[in-house]
Amino acid sequence: MAESTVGSTANEPVAVALRLVDREFLIACAPEERDGLLESAAFLDRKMRELRANAKAPGFDRLAVLAAISVTHEFLALRKQHTGSDQSVTDGIAALRRKLEAALDAHIK
């Protein structure tokens, strides 16, 4: 969960204080990336807390690794699903193009 932001000028990195489980981290980022960083940290914090609730005496490092594996697995599954969707759209467009070409060829002849 985000705690604070240390200000800077518009183009300089800002320092954002984040709390993950029971630890605080100060991370620098571009001002336009701040909201994404806060959202990512909140998501990671929830994932780590969820894992901690279901694990036997987990340390912070173990929670971080388990959360990284879990989030990476979710990301790769979504990417694979998205790639499959892209391929379906590409295949559909190619089929429509073939039908259109066939119709145009039949009309021209």
Secondary structure, 3 states (H helix, E strand, C coil): CEEEEECCCCCCCEEEEEEECCEEEEEEECHHHHHHHHHHHHHHHHHHHHHHHHCCCCCHHHHHHHHHHHHHHHHHHHHHHHHHHHHHHHHHHHHHHHHHHHHHHHHHC
